[in-house]
Amino acid sequence: MKFSKQISADELAVLLKNLGYEITNRQDGHIRLTAAIEDTVAGTTTLHHITIPDNNPIRPVTLSAITGELASHHWKTKEKVAQLLFG
């Protein structure tokens, strides 16, 4: 997947709120975000943490890796996650 749009870490953090993520830590050039994901089948809640670089802009290869991590955790394709985030 190729990303042509450049995006900053702050812009990405705002977009990740759409998937339930909140900033939980910010230090040393990185932003840590956490989401509580409910598993309706098992009836449990798990926390998912993701760390993004505090860069402007985030490199396309890094953005692709972040999208892949989100896709894996949310059981969606990278394309679907990109569509949810970037429209």
N, C-alpha and C positions, 0 to 999 in steps of 0.2 A: 504494500500500500504506500502510495506516495503522497506526502503532504506538501501542498504548494503554499498554504497560508502560514504566515509567521505569527506566532503567539507568544506572549510573555508568560512567566510563571504565575503572576497575579491573575491574568486573564484565565489561565487554565484552572486555577484554584476556584474561581467564580463559576466556571463551567462545570467543574466536578461537584459542585453543590447540587446540581440537577440529579446526580446519582447518589446523593445522600452523604457526601464527604464534607467534613469540616476540618479546618486547620487546627491541628493539635500542638504543633511545635514549629518553630522557625529559628534556625541557627546555622552558622557555618556555611552559608550559601545554599541551604536546602530547606524545603518546606515539607513537613510531614502532615499528611491528611489521613483521617480515620473515618470509616463508615461502619455503622452497625447494620449488618445484613441478617434479616430474619429468614430462617428456613422453615417454611410452612409445613413441609412434609414431616420433618423431625421435631418441629416445635421448639427449635433452639435459635438463639441469636449469636452470631459470631462477629468479631471485629476484624475488619480488613484495613491494613495500613499500607499506604503508598507514599514514597518519598520522591519528590520532584526537585530538579535543580532550580535554584532561584536565579534564572537567567532571563535576559531579554535580548533576542528571542531564544526560545528553546530550540535546539537543533532538531531538524526533521527526523533524524535517526533516533534521537532520544524520545521524541513525541511518538514515534512508531512503537518503541519498546513500552512506553507507558500505556498506550492504547492496547497493546497485546496483553499486558498484565491485567488491565481492567477487564478485557474480554474473557480471559481465562477465569477470573474470579466470578464474574457475573454470568458465565455460561452463555456468552454471545460471541458473534464473530467480530473481528476487528473493524470491519466495515460498519456493522450495526452500532458499535460503540462510537465510532467516529461520527456517524450520522446523528446519534443522540447528543453528542457534545457540540458538534460544529454545524449541525443542520443540514 
